[in-house]
């Protein structure tokens, strides 16, 4: 399957394993049907090798960076990436608040993408809600991960999605 087919499938499976040395598991995840990977820069012994292995298997690949990690670490590998994920909370659990200090990093990542590999996606994950989503998009994000803001006890998923869409329209 090529990248275009994979990205247009409704049943495409994207995997973002928060594990050390994902190289040990890439083949198994591909056999299980994974079409796209987001691997963490932190805890990876050889990011270039991991990215190349995923590309050889014909899958899309992105790299995630934590709030304390500089976007500059991605510059040398940017040309190989399909997506960058800037974590806007420290990974590990839900219901965390968006870290506003990550907004300049989102902007730096966007500038790097535009300079080196236009078309590479820029995703943010963590604390995304109706207040923070417009800030992330204004900083350069084009994919938002919103967990707690969508799946909560105070409103339906449909209402939460509409609230988020409305916030992005203004």
C-alpha positions as CSV (number, residue, x, y, z in Angstrom):
1,X,0.0,0.0,0.0
2,X,1.4,3.4,-0.9
3,X,1.2,6.6,1.3
4,X,-1.8,8.0,-0.7
5,X,-3.8,4.8,-0.3
6,X,-3.0,4.6,3.4
7,X,-3.9,8.2,4.2
8,X,-7.2,7.9,2.3
9,X,-8.4,4.7,3.9
10,X,-11.2,5.1,6.5
11,X,-9.8,2.2,8.5
12,X,-6.1,3.4,8.5
13,X,-4.4,2.7,11.8
14,X,-2.0,5.3,13.2
15,X,0.2,4.1,16.1
16,X,2.0,6.4,18.5
17,X,3.8,4.0,20.9
18,X,5.4,5.7,23.9
19,X,8.0,3.0,24.3
20,X,11.8,2.9,24.3
21,X,13.4,1.3,21.2
22,X,10.3,1.0,19.0
23,X,12.6,-0.8,16.4
24,X,11.9,-4.0,18.3
25,X,8.2,-3.9,17.5
26,X,7.9,-2.1,14.1
27,X,7.5,-5.4,12.1
28,X,4.9,-6.7,14.4
29,X,2.9,-3.5,14.3
30,X,3.0,-3.5,10.5
31,X,1.8,-7.1,10.5
32,X,-1.0,-6.1,12.8
33,X,-2.1,-3.4,10.2
34,X,-0.4,-0.2,11.3
35,X,-0.3,2.3,8.4
36,X,1.4,5.2,10.1
37,X,3.8,5.6,13.1
38,X,4.6,8.4,15.4
39,X,7.7,7.6,17.4
40,X,9.1,9.6,20.3
41,X,12.4,11.3,19.9
42,X,13.0,10.8,23.6
43,X,14.0,7.2,24.5
44,X,14.9,6.3,21.0
45,X,18.5,5.0,20.6
46,X,18.7,5.6,16.9
47,X,15.9,7.7,15.5
48,X,17.3,7.7,12.0
49,X,17.3,3.9,11.9
50,X,13.8,3.7,13.2
51,X,12.5,6.2,10.7
52,X,14.3,4.5,7.8
53,X,12.9,1.1,8.9
54,X,9.4,2.3,8.9
55,X,9.8,4.0,5.5
56,X,11.3,0.8,4.0
57,X,8.1,-1.0,5.1
58,X,6.1,1.5,3.1
59,X,4.5,3.2,6.1
60,X,4.1,6.9,7.0
61,X,6.3,8.1,9.9
62,X,6.3,11.0,12.2
63,X,8.3,12.0,15.3
64,X,6.9,13.3,18.6
65,X,8.7,15.6,20.9
66,X,8.0,16.4,24.6
67,X,7.4,19.9,25.9
68,X,11.0,20.2,27.2
69,X,12.6,19.0,23.9
70,X,13.7,21.6,21.4
71,X,12.2,21.5,17.9
72,X,15.7,21.9,16.6
73,X,16.4,18.2,17.2
74,X,14.2,17.4,14.2
75,X,16.0,19.5,11.6
76,X,18.4,16.8,10.4
77,X,15.6,14.2,10.0
78,X,12.8,16.5,8.8
79,X,13.2,15.5,5.2
80,X,12.2,11.9,6.0
81,X,9.1,12.8,8.0
82,X,5.5,12.8,7.1
83,X,4.4,14.4,10.4
84,X,5.7,16.1,13.6
85,X,3.9,15.9,16.9
86,X,4.5,18.5,19.5
87,X,3.3,17.3,22.9
88,X,1.7,20.3,24.6
89,X,1.5,18.4,28.0
90,X,4.0,15.9,29.5
91,X,2.9,12.5,28.2
92,X,1.5,9.9,30.5
93,X,-2.1,10.7,31.4
94,X,-5.1,12.6,30.4
95,X,-6.9,15.7,31.8
96,X,-3.7,17.8,31.8
97,X,-3.6,21.5,31.1
98,X,-2.1,22.8,27.8
99,X,1.4,24.2,28.4
100,X,1.4,27.7,26.8
101,X,5.2,27.7,26.7
102,X,4.9,25.2,23.9
103,X,3.3,27.7,21.5
104,X,6.6,29.3,20.4
105,X,7.9,25.7,19.7
106,X,4.9,25.0,17.5
107,X,5.7,28.1,15.6
108,X,9.4,27.1,15.2
109,X,8.4,23.6,14.1
110,X,6.0,25.2,11.5
111,X,8.8,27.5,10.2
112,X,11.2,24.5,9.9
113,X,8.5,22.4,8.1
114,X,7.8,25.3,5.7
115,X,11.6,25.7,5.0
116,X,12.6,22.0,4.8
117,X,9.6,19.9,3.9
118,X,6.3,21.7,3.1
119,X,3.5,19.3,3.4
120,X,4.7,17.6,6.5
121,X,1.9,17.6,9.1
122,X,2.2,19.4,12.4
123,X,0.1,17.8,15.1
124,X,-0.3,18.9,18.8
125,X,-1.5,16.7,21.6
126,X,-2.4,17.6,25.1
127,X,-4.8,20.0,26.8
128,X,-6.4,20.9,23.5
129,X,-9.9,22.4,24.0
130,X,-12.0,25.3,22.7
131,X,-9.6,27.8,24.3
132,X,-6.3,26.3,23.3
133,X,-7.1,24.9,19.8
134,X,-7.2,28.3,18.1
135,X,-3.9,29.2,19.8
136,X,-2.3,26.0,18.5
137,X,-3.6,26.5,15.0
138,X,-2.5,30.2,15.0
139,X,1.0,29.0,16.0
140,X,1.1,26.6,13.0
141,X,-0.6,23.3,14.0
142,X,-2.7,21.6,11.3
143,X,-3.8,18.5,13.3
144,X,-5.2,18.6,16.8
145,X,-5.6,15.8,19.3
146,X,-8.4,16.6,21.7
147,X,-9.2,13.8,24.2
148,X,-10.7,15.1,27.4
149,X,-12.3,18.1,25.6
150,X,-14.3,15.7,23.4
151,X,-14.8,12.6,25.7
152,X,-16.2,14.0,28.9
153,X,-19.2,13.7,31.2
154,X,-20.5,17.2,30.8
155,X,-21.6,17.0,27.1
156,X,-22.0,14.7,24.2
157,X,-19.2,14.0,21.8
158,X,-21.2,15.7,19.1
159,X,-21.7,18.9,21.2
160,X,-18.0,18.9,22.2
161,X,-16.9,18.6,18.6
162,X,-19.2,21.4,17.6
163,X,-17.9,23.6,20.4
164,X,-14.3,22.9,19.2
165,X,-15.2,23.6,15.5
166,X,-17.0,26.8,16.5
167,X,-13.9,28.0,18.4
168,X,-11.7,27.4,15.4
169,X,-14.0,29.3,13.1
170,X,-13.6,32.6,15.0
